[in-house]
Amino acid sequence: MLKEADEKFERFYEMKRLGYDLDTIEDCVCEIYKIEKEDLFSRSRQKVKSDARALFCFWAHRELGFAQRELARRLGMTQPGVGYAVTKGEAISKSNNYRIEAELVI
């Protein structure tokens, strides 16, 4: 369990060292889904926008280590909504084989 925590910790810092932040993830997700940033932050329940928000939440929370509360404030969502989006985003990432490193070219 300690090894897993160390790997996660190293991953967060490696991602940040490579220049990944919320803005770069926003750009990447918007490019994948062909939407504008405003659409990512809208409260729309359209599938494309909802899936884009979910992938954004997954990458921001699991890959960069941002707190769900912080993401909820940024997106105008509730914390439980972000938690659900993270789970949904993980499924989207796996089913479409999306990897943040492959999506963003530095």
C-alpha positions in Angstrom: 0.0 0.0 0.0 2.9 2.4 0.8 4.5 1.6 -2.6 1.2 2.5 -4.4 1.1 5.8 -2.5 4.7 6.5 -3.4 4.0 5.8 -7.1 0.9 8.1 -7.1 3.0 10.9 -5.4 5.8 10.5 -8.0 3.2 10.5 -10.8 1.7 13.8 -9.6 5.0 15.5 -9.5 6.2 14.1 -12.8 3.0 15.4 -14.5 3.5 18.8 -13.0 7.2 18.8 -14.0 6.2 18.1 -17.6 3.9 21.1 -17.6 0.5 19.5 -17.1 -2.0 21.7 -15.3 -5.7 22.3 -15.4 -5.4 24.6 -18.4 -3.6 22.1 -20.5 -6.1 19.4 -19.5 -8.9 21.7 -20.5 -7.3 22.3 -23.9 -6.7 18.6 -24.4 -10.3 17.6 -23.5 -11.8 20.3 -25.6 -9.7 19.2 -28.6 -10.7 15.6 -28.2 -14.4 16.4 -28.0 -14.3 19.4 -30.4 -16.0 21.7 -28.0 -15.2 25.2 -26.6 -14.0 25.8 -23.1 -17.3 27.5 -22.3 -19.0 24.2 -23.1 -16.8 22.3 -20.7 -18.0 24.7 -17.9 -21.6 24.7 -18.9 -24.2 22.9 -16.9 -25.4 21.1 -20.0 -26.3 17.5 -19.8 -25.6 16.8 -23.5 -23.6 13.6 -23.8 -20.6 15.2 -25.5 -20.3 17.9 -22.9 -21.0 15.6 -20.0 -18.4 13.1 -21.2 -15.9 15.9 -21.7 -16.4 17.1 -18.1 -16.1 13.6 -16.8 -12.8 13.0 -18.6 -11.5 16.4 -17.4 -12.5 15.5 -13.8 -10.8 12.1 -14.0 -7.5 13.5 -15.4 -7.5 16.5 -13.0 -8.3 14.4 -9.9 -6.5 11.1 -10.5 -3.6 12.3 -12.7 -2.8 15.7 -11.3 -4.1 15.2 -7.7 -6.6 18.1 -7.6 -9.2 17.9 -4.9 -12.8 17.2 -5.9 -13.9 20.2 -3.9 -11.6 22.4 -6.0 -12.9 20.9 -9.2 -16.4 21.3 -8.0 -15.9 25.1 -7.5 -14.2 25.5 -10.8 -16.9 23.6 -12.8 -19.9 24.9 -10.8 -20.8 21.3 -9.7 -21.3 19.6 -6.3 -18.5 17.5 -4.8 -20.5 14.3 -5.2 -21.2 15.3 -8.8 -17.4 15.5 -9.4 -16.9 12.1 -7.7 -19.4 10.6 -10.1 -17.8 12.4 -13.0 -14.3 11.0 -12.0 -15.7 7.4 -12.1 -17.4 8.1 -15.4 -14.3 9.7 -16.8 -12.2 6.7 -15.8 -14.6 4.4 -17.8 -14.4 6.8 -20.8 -10.6 6.9 -20.6 -10.4 3.1 -20.5 -13.0 2.3 -23.1 -11.5 4.9 -25.6 -7.9 4.2 -24.6 -7.3 7.9 -23.8 -4.1 8.6 -22.0 -3.2 12.1 -21.0 0.4 11.7 -22.1 -0.7 10.6 -25.6 -3.2 13.4 -25.9 -0.9 16.3 -25.0 2.1 17.0 -27.0 4.5 19.3 -25.2 
